[in-house]
Amino acid sequence: MHPSSVLLKSERFAAGRTVLTSAEERGTAVRAVVFENFQTFPELKEVDRPTPGPGEVLLKVAGSGACHSDVSIYREFTAGAPGAQNPPFVLGHEVSGWVEELGQGVDGVQVGDAYLVYGPIGCGRCAACSRGQDTYCENVASMPYLATGIGRDGGMAEYVRVPVRNLVPLGDADPVAAAPLSDAGLTPYHAIKLALPNLAGGGKFALVIGLGGLGQVAVQILTALTGATVIATDTKPEAMERAAANGAVTVPGGEGQVEAIRAITGGRGVDAAFDFVGATPTIRTAQASMARQGRLTVVGIAGGTAEWSFFANPYEATITNTYWGTIEDLHEVVAMYRAGQITPQVQRYSLDQALDAYRDLEAGKVAGRAVVVPHTA
């Protein structure tokens, strides 16, 4: 945190970013994790308390998930690179909170109620946005940001302002544990929902590769929504133990991995595979495990590539990818959470420990999802 003697120019951008001010210029200051510069570790700083604009609400943040996408934002992107969002802005795109204040023209929500935030923000006018699929906004090139916490100030803070349209009610469910669902729940749910035709009927098999935060939730979703045998694989024994506890048959990574997966299916291969890593070796493993007319969805963004040839690819097997999900999907994810069908594994950090959450995430020390809880007792 900057000492109050350091003066920083005050400027507020229409793009949804709040930049630091001097102590003399600030109104009410709040703390936030700020992405300041490309390829630079974020900082815990004081920023102006956000003010909701027309059609927005101010949330008192209950929980904010730390995601590997955040790490990509501050570690990997450079100015002008595809998808790069110019700093500074507050991180945090997995957000839940309680309504603290209503902006002009907002009704239908009550101060004090708990909500999950749908992160993506599109133009609101194109066909994709009209069906709640802001992730595929047709006017994304003209938008000043991609999402809450990705170009626009996010929820890794005490307070965040968000469009009221992007609120999904949580009722009396725990909002802290719910926070990761806005990405770590929504992303696998959308991928699985699109693959459900491949898993309809008896004797079907699904494969989950990578049992981090998203993969663990994927196992739970597949178990709840399908009658398929869920095969889960990872290199970490503790991750496989958790997946097994949620109904999966586990196969360790390494030598003989594909043979073991195919043996479980009687040699036929899996009907739907979900790669939550996205590295070249994991994509290759998924391809080698596929049945005819199967579907492989690469969800992880490790930058891997796929090799394809006519006779090596099972006939009519599909390789595709997906990105986040729709706001309608998130309503369905919350319904599953409230029904007890999804239970995210959460490792809680205070706001003072927020930078430690990112350090632990980078070091592979986080089991499930790291969630920063700004308002701890």
Summary of the structure (lengths in Angstrom):
residues: 377
radius of gyration: 21.1
end to end distance: 20.9
largest distance: 70.9
contacts: 1351
relative contact order: 0.14
helix: 28%
strand: 27%
